């Protein structure tokens, strides 16, 4: 299995009639959604959208029809517990809002060493071989999306590449996996929605088990 690194984990909740202007660090701490000792490093509040960012990379984004609770530095926080506590605490505090489906989202990356096969070559393993791959001057890139939607939760895996320039000027290309586990819920399914949110750690494990089945 590829030694991927988790870059981001997030809980996204579809909702109706959120009030972004309520969001700030004190509001989250006062209602015990996050620990008092978490320093806030950025706050933005406008009528259509508000966000709070903590020093440990936890990020809360509130829009009128969506909530996003993310760990942008997953190695700096116990996100498997912190994100569900935050998401469920927010919904319990603002019970008048209509909450619906939930997405449990992850971003993983794999960076090849000089001795390993490159990311573009890895993606080619998922494609049917043929002359079309070498048309013109050859395929320079690809994004592959795998969809598993026969049962809930739906799993969607988008595989692509990302290029960045290192401080020494060298370019490094990474293989990127954007993973989404989506489950629809009715507004009255509060317990089921909460239990699904609590399963975010299990979804991380489920993807890693799936990754081991890919021809990499």
C-alpha positions as CSV (number, residue, x, y, z in Angstrom):
1,X,0.0,0.0,0.0
2,X,1.2,3.5,-0.7
3,X,2.5,5.4,2.4
4,X,0.1,8.3,2.0
5,X,0.0,11.2,4.4
6,X,-3.3,12.7,5.7
7,X,-3.3,16.4,4.9
8,X,-6.9,17.3,5.9
9,X,-9.9,15.8,7.5
10,X,-13.3,17.5,7.6
11,X,-17.0,17.1,8.5
12,X,-19.3,19.0,6.2
13,X,-23.0,19.3,7.1
14,X,-25.7,20.4,4.7
15,X,-28.2,22.7,6.5
16,X,-30.8,25.4,6.0
17,X,-30.8,28.9,7.5
18,X,-27.5,29.1,9.4
19,X,-26.6,32.4,10.9
20,X,-22.9,33.0,10.2
21,X,-22.8,36.1,12.3
22,X,-23.1,34.0,15.5
23,X,-19.7,32.4,14.9
24,X,-16.6,33.5,16.9
25,X,-14.1,31.8,19.1
26,X,-15.8,32.8,22.4
27,X,-19.1,31.3,21.2
28,X,-17.4,28.0,20.5
29,X,-15.6,28.0,23.8
30,X,-18.5,29.2,25.9
31,X,-20.7,26.3,24.6
32,X,-17.8,23.8,25.2
33,X,-17.4,22.9,21.5
34,X,-13.6,23.4,21.8
35,X,-11.3,23.6,24.8
36,X,-10.7,27.0,26.4
37,X,-6.9,26.7,25.9
38,X,-7.1,26.6,22.1
39,X,-5.7,30.0,20.8
40,X,-7.7,31.7,18.0
41,X,-5.4,33.0,15.2
42,X,-8.0,34.3,12.7
43,X,-11.7,35.3,12.7
44,X,-13.8,36.6,9.8
45,X,-17.5,37.3,10.2
46,X,-19.7,38.6,7.4
47,X,-23.5,38.2,6.7
48,X,-23.0,35.3,4.2
49,X,-20.0,33.5,5.7
50,X,-18.0,33.4,8.8
51,X,-14.9,31.4,9.8
52,X,-12.7,30.8,12.9
53,X,-9.2,29.3,12.7
54,X,-7.3,27.9,15.7
55,X,-3.6,27.7,16.2
56,X,-3.7,23.9,15.9
57,X,-5.2,24.0,12.4
58,X,-8.8,23.4,13.4
59,X,-11.0,25.5,11.1
60,X,-14.7,26.3,11.4
61,X,-16.6,27.7,8.4
62,X,-20.3,28.6,8.5
63,X,-22.3,29.5,5.4
64,X,-26.0,29.9,5.1
65,X,-26.5,26.3,3.8
66,X,-23.4,24.5,5.0
67,X,-21.2,23.9,8.0
68,X,-17.5,22.8,7.6
69,X,-15.4,21.6,10.5
70,X,-11.9,20.8,9.4
71,X,-8.5,19.8,10.8
72,X,-5.9,21.3,8.4
73,X,-3.0,20.1,10.6
74,X,-4.3,16.6,11.5
75,X,-1.0,15.7,13.1
76,X,-1.5,18.5,15.6
77,X,-4.8,17.5,17.1
78,X,-6.8,14.4,17.9
79,X,-9.2,15.1,15.1
80,X,-11.1,11.8,15.4
81,X,-12.6,13.1,18.6
82,X,-12.2,16.9,18.3
83,X,-14.1,17.3,15.0
84,X,-17.2,15.2,16.0
85,X,-17.3,17.1,19.4
86,X,-17.2,20.4,17.6
87,X,-19.8,19.4,14.9
88,X,-22.3,17.8,17.3
89,X,-21.9,20.6,19.8
90,X,-22.7,23.2,17.2
91,X,-25.8,21.4,16.1
92,X,-27.0,20.8,19.7
93,X,-26.5,24.4,20.5
94,X,-28.4,25.7,17.4
95,X,-31.1,23.1,17.4
96,X,-33.5,25.4,15.4
97,X,-31.5,25.0,12.3
98,X,-32.5,22.2,9.8
99,X,-29.6,19.8,9.3
100,X,-29.5,17.2,6.6
101,X,-26.7,15.2,4.9
102,X,-23.2,14.8,6.1
103,X,-19.9,14.4,4.2
104,X,-16.8,13.0,5.9
105,X,-13.9,14.2,3.7
106,X,-10.2,13.6,3.6
107,X,-7.2,14.7,1.5
108,X,-4.2,12.3,1.3
109,X,-0.9,12.8,-0.6
110,X,1.9,10.5,-1.6
111,X,5.3,11.9,-2.7
112,X,7.6,9.7,-4.8
113,X,11.2,9.5,-4.0
114,X,13.8,9.6,-6.8
115,X,13.9,5.8,-6.9
116,X,10.1,5.4,-7.0
117,X,7.7,5.4,-9.9
118,X,6.2,8.9,-10.5
119,X,2.6,9.9,-9.7
120,X,1.6,10.2,-13.4
121,X,2.9,6.7,-14.0
122,X,0.8,5.5,-11.0
123,X,-2.3,7.0,-12.5
124,X,-1.6,5.2,-15.8
125,X,-2.0,1.9,-14.0
126,X,-5.7,2.8,-13.6
127,X,-6.2,3.5,-17.3
128,X,-6.7,1.0,-20.1
129,X,-3.5,0.8,-22.1
130,X,-3.4,1.9,-25.7
131,X,-2.1,4.3,-28.2
132,X,-4.4,7.0,-27.0
133,X,-2.1,7.5,-24.0
134,X,0.7,8.6,-26.3
135,X,-1.4,10.8,-28.7
136,X,0.4,14.0,-29.8
137,X,3.3,14.4,-27.4
138,X,1.8,12.0,-24.9
139,X,-0.7,12.4,-22.0
140,X,0.7,15.0,-19.5
141,X,-1.8,14.5,-16.8
142,X,-5.1,12.9,-15.7
143,X,-7.7,13.0,-12.9
144,X,-9.5,9.8,-12.2
145,X,-12.7,9.7,-10.1
146,X,-14.0,6.5,-8.6
147,X,-17.6,6.4,-7.4
148,X,-19.2,3.8,-5.2
149,X,-22.8,4.9,-4.8
150,X,-24.9,1.7,-4.6
151,X,-25.1,1.8,-0.9
152,X,-24.9,4.5,1.9
153,X,-22.6,6.1,2.6
154,X,-21.5,6.9,-0.9
155,X,-17.7,6.8,-1.4
156,X,-16.1,9.1,-4.0
157,X,-12.4,9.0,-4.6
158,X,-10.7,11.5,-6.9
159,X,-7.1,10.8,-7.8
160,X,-4.9,13.4,-9.4
161,X,-1.5,15.1,-9.1
162,X,-0.2,18.3,-7.5
163,X,3.0,20.1,-8.3
164,X,4.8,22.4,-5.9
165,X,8.2,24.2,-6.0
166,X,10.6,23.5,-3.1
167,X,12.7,26.2,-1.5
168,X,15.7,25.0,-3.5
169,X,13.7,25.5,-6.7
170,X,13.1,21.9,-7.4
171,X,9.6,20.8,-8.5
172,X,8.0,18.0,-6.7
173,X,4.9,16.2,-7.9
174,X,2.5,14.5,-5.5
175,X,-0.3,12.0,-6.0
176,X,-3.4,13.4,-4.3
177,X,-6.5,11.6,-3.1
178,X,-9.6,13.6,-2.4
179,X,-12.0,11.3,-0.6
180,X,-15.6,11.9,0.3
181,X,-18.0,9.7,2.3
182,X,-21.5,11.1,1.9
183,X,-24.6,10.1,3.8
184,X,-28.1,11.6,3.3
185,X,-30.2,12.2,6.4
186,X,-33.7,13.6,7.1
187,X,-33.8,16.5,9.5
188,X,-35.4,14.4,12.2
189,X,-32.6,11.7,12.1
190,X,-30.6,13.4,14.8
191,X,-29.2,10.2,16.4
192,X,-28.3,8.6,13.1
193,X,-26.6,11.7,11.9
194,X,-24.6,12.0,15.2
195,X,-23.5,8.4,15.0
196,X,-22.3,8.9,11.5
197,X,-20.3,12.0,12.4
198,X,-18.7,10.0,15.2
199,X,-17.5,7.4,12.6
200,X,-15.1,9.7,10.9
201,X,-12.1,7.8,12.3
202,X,-13.6,4.5,10.9
203,X,-13.9,6.2,7.5
204,X,-10.3,7.0,7.5
205,X,-9.5,3.4,8.2
206,X,-11.9,2.3,5.5
207,X,-10.2,4.4,2.8
208,X,-6.8,3.1,3.7
209,X,-8.1,-0.5,3.4
210,X,-9.5,0.5,0.0
211,X,-6.2,2.0,-1.0
212,X,-4.5,-1.3,-0.5
213,X,-6.7,-2.8,-3.2
214,X,-5.7,-0.3,-5.9
215,X,-3.0,-1.5,-8.4
216,X,-0.3,0.7,-7.1
